[in-house]
């Protein structure tokens, strides 16, 4: 472990916030005030995983989601191939790629849904959240950071 890594391990908490946006705003303020932000760390405490359910998953929704993902991938591949082709029927190559991607994506979406065997019939997204976000600074810069953040309010 290098000397800088050892110094980074020991930090002094100069401010605590209830959400990440406030902690980020504080560090941005320090940066705007020409504070050496390479000595700052944001530490989340009391971490929890939050999964928000956004709807029911069905065969149709699985096929549609897979088809849309496949469509984008197929378009990308089709465009890539068309760029490096001799120029004849480039639009047909792009459309063929899109169609191939649509069908392959729908098939893959259905296969993945079938593989769950009804154990996960919902759509959701996950996020990692903390109860508190501490702005911590190297001890030699803590007093200056605390003074600056006092002006932030």
C-alpha positions as CSV (number, residue, x, y, z in Angstrom):
1,X,0.0,0.0,0.0
2,X,1.4,3.4,-1.0
3,X,1.7,6.4,1.4
4,X,-1.2,8.2,-0.2
5,X,-3.5,5.3,0.3
6,X,-2.7,5.2,4.0
7,X,-3.5,8.9,4.3
8,X,-6.8,8.5,2.4
9,X,-7.9,5.9,4.9
10,X,-8.0,8.3,7.8
11,X,-10.6,11.1,7.3
12,X,-12.3,13.6,9.5
13,X,-16.1,14.1,9.0
14,X,-16.8,17.8,8.5
15,X,-20.5,17.6,7.5
16,X,-23.3,15.0,7.4
17,X,-26.4,15.1,5.1
18,X,-29.6,13.2,4.7
19,X,-29.3,12.6,1.0
20,X,-26.6,12.2,-1.5
21,X,-27.6,15.3,-3.5
22,X,-26.8,17.5,-0.5
23,X,-23.4,15.9,0.0
24,X,-22.6,16.3,-3.7
25,X,-23.6,19.9,-3.5
26,X,-21.3,20.4,-0.6
27,X,-18.3,18.9,-2.4
28,X,-19.2,21.0,-5.5
29,X,-19.2,24.1,-3.3
30,X,-15.8,23.2,-2.0
31,X,-14.5,22.7,-5.5
32,X,-16.0,26.1,-6.5
33,X,-14.1,27.7,-3.6
34,X,-10.8,26.2,-4.9
35,X,-10.6,23.6,-2.1
36,X,-8.4,20.6,-3.0
37,X,-11.2,18.2,-3.4
38,X,-8.9,15.3,-4.1
39,X,-8.8,15.1,-0.2
40,X,-12.6,14.7,0.1
41,X,-14.6,11.5,0.4
42,X,-18.4,11.0,0.5
43,X,-19.2,8.1,2.8
44,X,-22.7,6.6,2.8
45,X,-23.7,4.9,6.1
46,X,-26.7,2.7,6.9
47,X,-26.9,1.2,3.4
48,X,-30.0,-0.5,2.2
49,X,-31.1,-2.0,-1.1
50,X,-34.5,-0.6,-2.3
51,X,-36.3,-2.5,-5.0
52,X,-39.2,-0.6,-6.6
53,X,-41.8,-2.7,-8.4
54,X,-42.9,-1.0,-11.5
55,X,-45.4,-3.5,-12.9
56,X,-46.5,-7.0,-13.7
57,X,-44.4,-9.1,-16.0
58,X,-46.3,-11.1,-18.6
59,X,-45.4,-13.1,-21.8
60,X,-46.3,-10.1,-23.9
61,X,-44.3,-7.6,-21.8
62,X,-41.3,-10.0,-21.8
63,X,-41.5,-10.3,-25.6
64,X,-41.9,-6.6,-26.1
65,X,-39.0,-5.7,-23.8
66,X,-36.7,-8.2,-25.5
67,X,-37.8,-7.0,-29.0
68,X,-37.0,-3.4,-28.2
69,X,-33.6,-4.3,-26.9
70,X,-32.9,-6.5,-29.8
71,X,-34.2,-3.8,-32.2
72,X,-31.5,-1.4,-31.0
73,X,-28.8,-4.0,-31.1
74,X,-29.9,-5.0,-34.6
75,X,-29.9,-1.4,-35.8
76,X,-26.4,-0.9,-34.4
77,X,-25.1,-4.0,-36.1
78,X,-26.9,-3.2,-39.4
79,X,-25.4,0.4,-39.4
80,X,-22.0,-0.9,-38.6
81,X,-22.2,-3.5,-41.5
82,X,-23.7,-0.9,-43.8
83,X,-20.8,1.6,-43.1
84,X,-18.2,-1.0,-44.1
85,X,-20.2,-2.4,-47.1
86,X,-19.6,-1.3,-50.7
87,X,-22.6,1.1,-50.5
88,X,-25.1,-1.0,-52.4
89,X,-28.4,-1.4,-50.6
90,X,-27.1,0.0,-47.3
91,X,-30.6,0.8,-46.2
92,X,-31.6,-2.9,-46.8
93,X,-28.7,-4.0,-44.6
94,X,-29.9,-1.7,-41.8
95,X,-33.5,-2.8,-42.1
96,X,-32.4,-6.5,-42.1
97,X,-30.3,-5.9,-39.0
98,X,-33.3,-4.2,-37.3
99,X,-35.6,-7.0,-38.2
100,X,-33.2,-9.7,-37.2
101,X,-32.6,-7.9,-33.8
102,X,-36.3,-7.5,-33.2
103,X,-37.0,-11.2,-33.7
104,X,-33.9,-12.4,-31.8
105,X,-34.6,-10.0,-29.0
106,X,-38.2,-11.1,-28.6
107,X,-37.1,-14.8,-28.7
108,X,-34.5,-14.1,-26.0
109,X,-36.9,-12.2,-23.9
110,X,-39.4,-15.0,-24.0
111,X,-36.8,-17.6,-23.2
112,X,-35.6,-15.6,-20.2
113,X,-39.1,-15.2,-18.9
114,X,-39.8,-18.9,-19.4
115,X,-36.6,-19.7,-17.5
116,X,-38.0,-18.0,-14.3
117,X,-40.9,-20.5,-14.2
118,X,-43.2,-17.9,-12.7
119,X,-40.8,-17.1,-9.8
120,X,-40.5,-13.5,-10.7
121,X,-43.6,-12.2,-12.4
122,X,-42.9,-8.5,-11.9
123,X,-40.7,-5.7,-13.3
124,X,-38.6,-3.6,-10.9
125,X,-35.5,-1.6,-10.5
126,X,-33.0,-1.6,-7.6
127,X,-31.1,1.2,-6.0
128,X,-28.6,1.4,-3.1
129,X,-29.5,4.1,-0.6
130,X,-27.9,5.3,2.6
131,X,-29.4,6.8,5.7
132,X,-26.6,9.4,6.0
133,X,-23.9,10.8,3.8
134,X,-20.8,12.1,5.5
135,X,-18.4,14.5,3.8
136,X,-15.0,13.5,5.1
137,X,-11.6,15.2,4.6
138,X,-8.0,14.5,5.3
139,X,-7.3,15.7,8.8
140,X,-4.9,18.4,7.7
141,X,-7.6,20.0,5.5
142,X,-10.6,19.4,7.9
143,X,-10.6,22.9,9.5
144,X,-10.6,24.7,6.2
145,X,-13.3,22.5,4.8
146,X,-15.5,23.0,7.9
147,X,-15.1,26.7,7.6
148,X,-16.0,26.8,3.9
149,X,-19.0,24.5,4.5
150,X,-20.2,26.7,7.3
151,X,-20.6,29.4,4.7
152,X,-22.7,27.1,2.6
153,X,-25.4,26.9,5.2
